[in-house]
Amino acid sequence: MFTLLQAATSAAAKKGGFDWTMIIMIVAMFAIVYFFMIRPQRKKQKEIENFRKSLTIGSKVITASGVYGTIKSLNEGEKYLTIEVAKGVTIQIDRNYVYAEGSQQQQQ
């Protein structure tokens, strides 16, 4: 395929005409990058954002660092929330670090 494009490019250059193949290739590369990299990443970010907005007290969550816990306080208007990681042990974390919903195994 590239040999055909090179042949077309050299033929256009010899004629002294404008070469559209380079512009078409650049547009095609941008489209490939958009549909295989940018679009799926945006979709995933929107899903995570909607998940964070739907958090409620008592939800079991997993933080970005892999800590499992249960939400005890949402601290509305603040950038952090409080989760309980073990019985009687609570920590405050940034809302942006709540990554997924998880099921916590009971410790005995």
Helices and strands as residue ranges (DSSP letters): H 2-15, H 21-33, I 34-38, H 39-53, E 60-63, E 68-73, E 80-86, E 89-94, G 95-97, E 98-101
